[in-house]
Amino acid sequence: MLERLDENGIHNGLKVQPPAAVKGHFPKDRFDIDLEQQTVTCPAGHTAPIRARERHAGAANFGVVCATCPLAAQCTTAKTGRTITISPHEAALAAGRARQTDPAWKADYRATRPKVERKIGHLMRHRHGGRRARVRGLRKVAADFSLLAAAVNLARLGVLGITRKAGGWAVTTA
């Protein structure tokens, strides 16, 4: 999704999940991943090549280097050394994480995201059916939710004082 938005020049307000720090070890973003050179460099400065794997774009295994590394306790508990898995979408994820560090992106995210979450919360309230479907079947549930969303939007237009006139939409003046 990130790649498609970027390719089409669409504003990307999606938050990218940070890499996990399993058992408190170094997360993946502490490693320098060079996709052009197909190498990964660990925080201690050791470099391993990225090798192709079946389910992923590749993986870098540090193997025996971890046995003598002074940072091994902070990096891994595996006897075979630390392995960094490279996703087919690694470049887009890295770009998304870099974008998130921009203060302007953070300000925009904080300004728009609470509104979206609040609207989703309104739809999930018990009065509107909550999290339970009132019908069975994917099509019926989708149609029911669409009807609910339309009703909430119409109610919001009424609160804002927007009405439909012969010439189009108009704001009621108080």
Secondary structure, 3 states (H helix, E strand, C coil): CHHHHHHCCCCCCCCCCCCCCHHHCCCHHHCEEECCCCEEECCCCCEEECECCCCCCEEEECCCHHHHCCCHHHHCCCCCCCEEEECCCHHHHHHHHHHHCCHHHHHHHHHHHHHHHHHHHHHHCHHHCCCCCCCCCHHHHHHHHHHHHHHHHHHHHHHHCEEEECCEEEECCC
